[in-house]
Amino acid sequence: MESNAVEQVGGGITWFAENGMNIVMAIVIIVVAFVVAGFVKKLITRVANSNEALDDTLFEFLGSLARYAILAFAGIMVLERFGITTTSLVALIGAAGLAIGLALQGTLSNLAAGVMLLLFRPFRVGDFIDGADVFGKVESITLFTTDLITFDNQHIIVPNSELWGTKITNHSYHPVRGVDLTFAVGYSADLEKAKKAILKAVKANSNVLSDPEPWIAVDKLSDSSVDIVVRPFCKGEHYFDVRYSLPQAVKEELNRQKIEIPFPHRVMIQSKA
């Protein structure tokens, strides 16, 4: 019994003597890896914080990705210090990663699309966009989804892959927008008088800009009317106020000027028996 205990103690001392340097080096590698990984992550996130044009969410993700990559590389170095072959382990991890990637194919496509949206910035938080059959204000952009608030106050969560794979209209990209409106007057109306009446109603709107000036012209000659198109300009945030307030103002001004606004007529002729 005593000889077995002595042999075990001696074997432990021998193993420690042979692997003591490896243990010390493994501890050094782990400590250095944690320090370097933390420094690299802070450095990457600091780059985003120093420039307002860069997205914090994207660089936070890239920083975490770099940190885990450094720690994984350090783990492989530690295993190799003790003579453990990592080739088969790396192959096993690769096969598992492939299986997980196939299972999470949709999620990974959303992640890739989220990275592209955050990198190229086709829209920002607070913009009004039209995409993926949804129109609303961008509430937040994450790596997997984009949150939109519609005008009737619905909260809609759109997968990033649907937004990235479709046409996106950013209504807030330019600070000044034109509002195209069409009004019909009768063929007997004085066109110059009608245009002046329309411009008067348009310019009376406080949200319509004087520079650039509203643009107006005859658009086309319809079957029963002359169509006049007008394009006032306003700030992006006032677009819908102008769009939905001007028709009533123009109609009232045309009425005051006694300018005919045509509408469909149906004439009934009764034949005599």
C-alpha positions as CSV (number, residue, x, y, z in Angstrom):
1,M,0.0,0.0,0.0
2,E,2.7,2.4,1.0
3,S,4.8,1.6,-2.0
4,N,1.8,2.2,-4.3
5,A,1.2,5.6,-2.7
6,V,4.9,6.5,-3.1
7,E,4.8,5.4,-6.7
8,Q,1.6,7.6,-7.4
9,V,3.2,10.6,-5.7
10,G,6.4,10.0,-7.6
11,G,4.5,9.7,-10.8
12,G,2.6,12.9,-10.1
13,I,5.9,14.8,-9.4
14,T,7.4,13.3,-12.5
15,W,4.3,14.4,-14.6
16,F,4.4,17.9,-13.1
17,A,8.2,18.1,-13.7
18,E,7.7,17.1,-17.3
19,N,4.6,19.3,-18.0
20,G,5.3,22.2,-15.5
21,M,6.6,24.4,-18.3
22,N,3.5,23.6,-20.4
23,I,1.2,24.5,-17.5
24,V,3.0,27.8,-17.0
25,M,2.9,28.6,-20.7
26,A,-0.8,27.6,-20.9
27,I,-1.6,30.0,-18.1
28,V,0.4,32.7,-19.8
29,I,-1.3,32.1,-23.1
30,I,-4.8,32.3,-21.5
31,V,-4.0,35.4,-19.6
32,V,-2.4,37.1,-22.6
33,A,-5.3,36.0,-24.8
34,F,-7.9,37.5,-22.5
35,V,-6.0,40.8,-22.2
36,V,-5.5,41.0,-26.0
37,A,-9.1,40.0,-26.8
38,G,-10.4,42.6,-24.5
39,F,-8.1,45.3,-25.9
40,V,-9.1,44.4,-29.5
41,K,-12.8,44.5,-28.7
42,K,-12.5,47.9,-27.1
43,L,-10.3,49.2,-30.0
44,I,-13.0,48.1,-32.5
45,T,-15.9,49.6,-30.6
46,R,-13.9,52.8,-30.0
47,V,-13.5,53.3,-33.8
48,A,-17.4,53.3,-34.0
49,N,-17.7,55.7,-31.1
50,S,-15.2,58.1,-32.6
51,N,-17.2,58.5,-35.9
52,E,-20.9,59.2,-36.0
53,A,-21.2,57.8,-39.5
54,L,-20.3,54.3,-38.2
55,D,-22.9,52.1,-36.5
56,D,-22.3,51.1,-32.9
57,T,-24.3,47.9,-33.2
58,L,-22.3,46.6,-36.1
59,F,-18.9,47.3,-34.5
60,E,-20.0,45.9,-31.1
61,F,-20.8,42.7,-33.0
62,L,-17.4,42.8,-34.9
63,G,-15.6,43.4,-31.6
64,S,-17.3,40.4,-29.9
65,L,-16.5,38.3,-33.0
66,A,-12.8,39.3,-32.9
67,R,-12.7,38.6,-29.1
68,Y,-14.0,35.1,-29.4
69,A,-11.8,34.3,-32.4
70,I,-8.7,35.3,-30.3
71,L,-9.8,33.2,-27.4
72,A,-10.5,30.2,-29.7
73,F,-7.1,30.5,-31.2
74,A,-5.5,30.6,-27.7
75,G,-7.5,27.5,-26.7
76,I,-6.0,25.6,-29.7
77,M,-2.5,26.8,-28.7
78,V,-3.0,25.5,-25.1
79,L,-4.1,22.1,-26.4
80,E,-1.1,21.8,-28.7
81,R,1.2,22.6,-25.7
82,F,0.1,19.3,-24.1
83,G,0.5,17.3,-27.3
84,I,-3.2,17.1,-28.1
85,T,-3.7,16.9,-31.9
86,T,-6.2,19.6,-32.8
87,T,-6.6,18.7,-36.5
88,S,-9.5,16.3,-35.8
89,L,-11.0,18.7,-33.3
90,V,-11.0,21.5,-35.8
91,A,-12.6,19.2,-38.4
92,L,-15.2,18.2,-35.9
93,I,-16.0,21.8,-35.1
94,G,-16.1,22.7,-38.8
95,A,-18.6,19.8,-39.4
96,A,-20.7,20.9,-36.4
97,G,-20.6,24.5,-37.7
98,L,-21.7,23.4,-41.1
99,A,-24.7,21.5,-39.6
100,I,-25.7,24.4,-37.5
101,G,-25.3,26.8,-40.4
102,L,-27.6,24.7,-42.5
103,A,-30.2,24.5,-39.7
104,L,-30.0,28.2,-39.1
105,Q,-29.9,29.2,-42.8
106,G,-32.7,31.7,-42.5
107,T,-31.3,33.3,-39.4
108,L,-27.8,33.6,-40.9
109,S,-29.2,35.3,-44.0
110,N,-30.9,37.8,-41.7
111,L,-27.6,38.3,-39.9
112,A,-25.7,38.8,-43.2
113,A,-28.4,41.3,-44.4
114,G,-28.3,43.1,-41.0
115,V,-24.5,43.5,-41.4
116,M,-25.0,44.9,-44.9
117,L,-27.7,47.3,-43.8
118,L,-25.6,48.6,-40.9
119,L,-22.5,48.8,-43.1
120,F,-24.0,50.6,-46.2
121,R,-26.7,52.5,-44.3
122,P,-29.5,52.8,-46.9
123,F,-31.6,54.2,-44.1
124,R,-31.2,55.3,-40.5
125,V,-33.2,55.3,-37.3
126,G,-35.9,57.9,-37.6
127,D,-36.2,57.7,-41.4
128,F,-39.5,57.0,-43.2
129,I,-39.0,54.1,-45.5
130,D,-41.1,51.9,-47.9
131,G,-39.8,48.4,-48.2
132,A,-40.9,44.7,-47.9
133,D,-44.5,45.9,-48.4
134,V,-44.3,48.0,-45.2
135,F,-44.3,51.8,-44.9
136,G,-43.3,53.4,-41.6
137,K,-40.7,55.1,-39.4
138,V,-37.6,53.2,-38.5
139,E,-37.6,52.6,-34.8
140,S,-34.5,50.4,-34.5
141,I,-32.0,48.4,-36.6
142,T,-30.5,45.2,-35.1
143,L,-28.4,42.5,-36.7
144,F,-31.4,40.3,-37.4
145,T,-34.5,42.6,-37.7
146,T,-35.6,46.1,-38.3
147,D,-38.4,47.6,-36.3
148,L,-40.9,50.0,-38.0
149,I,-43.7,52.1,-36.6
150,T,-46.6,52.7,-39.0
151,F,-48.7,55.8,-39.2
152,D,-51.6,54.0,-37.5
153,N,-49.1,53.2,-34.6
154,Q,-48.5,49.6,-35.4
155,H,-45.2,48.0,-34.4
156,I,-43.9,45.9,-37.3
157,I,-40.8,43.7,-37.0
158,V,-39.3,43.0,-40.5
159,P,-36.5,40.4,-41.0
160,N,-33.4,42.1,-42.4
161,S,-33.2,39.6,-45.4
162,E,-36.6,40.8,-46.6
163,L,-35.5,44.4,-46.6
164,W,-32.1,43.9,-48.1
165,G,-33.6,41.7,-50.9
166,T,-36.2,44.2,-52.0
167,K,-36.5,47.8,-53.3
168,I,-36.2,50.3,-50.5
169,T,-37.6,53.9,-50.8
170,N,-36.2,56.2,-48.2
171,H,-38.6,59.1,-48.0
172,S,-36.3,60.9,-45.5
173,Y,-33.0,60.8,-47.5
174,H,-33.3,64.3,-48.8
175,P,-34.3,67.1,-46.4
176,V,-36.6,68.8,-49.0
177,R,-39.2,66.9,-51.0
178,G,-41.6,67.8,-53.7
179,V,-45.3,67.0,-53.4
180,D,-47.0,66.1,-56.7
181,L,-50.7,67.0,-56.9
182,T,-53.1,67.0,-59.8
183,F,-56.3,69.1,-60.0
184,A,-58.9,69.0,-62.8
185,V,-60.7,72.1,-64.2
186,G,-63.4,72.3,-66.9
187,Y,-62.5,73.0,-70.6
188,S,-64.3,76.3,-70.3
189,A,-62.2,77.5,-67.4
190,D,-59.6,80.2,-67.8
191,L,-56.4,78.2,-67.4
192,E,-54.2,81.1,-66.2
193,K,-56.8,82.1,-63.7
194,A,-57.0,78.5,-62.5
195,K,-53.3,78.2,-62.1
196,K,-53.1,81.4,-60.1
197,A,-55.9,80.2,-57.8
198,I,-54.1,76.9,-57.2
199,L,-50.8,78.6,-56.5
200,K,-52.6,81.0,-54.1
201,A,-53.9,78.1,-52.1
202,V,-50.6,76.3,-52.2
203,K,-48.5,79.3,-51.1
204,A,-50.9,80.0,-48.2
205,N,-49.8,76.7,-46.6
206,S,-47.2,77.5,-43.9
207,N,-45.3,74.3,-44.6
208,V,-44.8,75.0,-48.3
209,L,-41.3,76.5,-49.0
210,S,-40.8,79.6,-51.1
211,D,-37.4,78.4,-52.3
212,P,-37.6,76.4,-54.4
213,E,-40.8,77.9,-55.7
214,P,-43.9,75.7,-56.4
215,W,-43.9,74.4,-60.0
216,I,-47.2,74.3,-62.0
217,A,-48.2,73.3,-65.5
218,V,-51.0,71.7,-67.6
219,D,-50.5,68.0,-67.4
220,K,-52.9,66.6,-70.0
221,L,-56.2,67.0,-71.6
222,S,-58.6,64.3,-70.3
223,D,-61.9,63.3,-71.6
224,S,-63.9,65.8,-69.6
225,S,-61.3,68.0,-67.9
226,V,-58.0,69.8,-68.2
227,D,-55.6,68.3,-65.6
228,I,-53.2,70.7,-63.9
229,V,-50.2,69.4,-62.0
230,V,-48.6,71.4,-59.2
231,R,-45.4,70.5,-57.2
232,P,-44.8,72.5,-54.0
233,F,-41.7,71.8,-52.0
234,C,-41.6,71.2,-48.2
235,K,-39.3,69.7,-45.6
236,G,-39.5,65.9,-45.4
237,E,-41.2,65.9,-42.0
238,H,-44.1,68.0,-43.4
239,Y,-44.7,65.9,-46.5
240,F,-47.9,64.3,-45.4
241,D,-49.2,67.4,-43.8
242,V,-48.9,69.2,-47.2
243,R,-50.0,66.2,-49.2
244,Y,-53.3,65.8,-47.4
245,S,-54.2,69.4,-46.5
246,L,-53.8,71.1,-50.0
247,P,-56.6,69.3,-51.9
248,Q,-59.2,70.9,-49.6
249,A,-57.6,74.3,-49.7
250,V,-57.3,74.2,-53.5
251,K,-60.9,73.1,-53.9
252,E,-62.2,75.9,-51.7
253,E,-60.1,78.5,-53.6
254,L,-61.4,77.3,-56.9
255,N,-64.9,77.6,-55.6
256,R,-64.3,81.2,-54.5
257,Q,-62.9,82.0,-57.9
258,K,-66.0,80.3,-59.5
259,I,-63.8,78.0,-61.5
260,E,-65.5,74.8,-62.6
261,I,-64.4,71.5,-61.2
262,P,-65.7,68.9,-63.5
263,F,-67.3,65.6,-62.3
264,P,-68.9,62.8,-64.2
265,H,-72.4,63.5,-65.6
266,R,-75.0,61.0,-66.7
267,V,-77.7,62.2,-69.0
268,M,-80.9,60.2,-69.1
269,I,-83.0,60.5,-72.3
270,Q,-86.4,59.1,-72.2
271,S,-87.6,58.0,-75.6
272,K,-91.2,58.6,-76.6
273,A,-93.3,55.6,-77.2
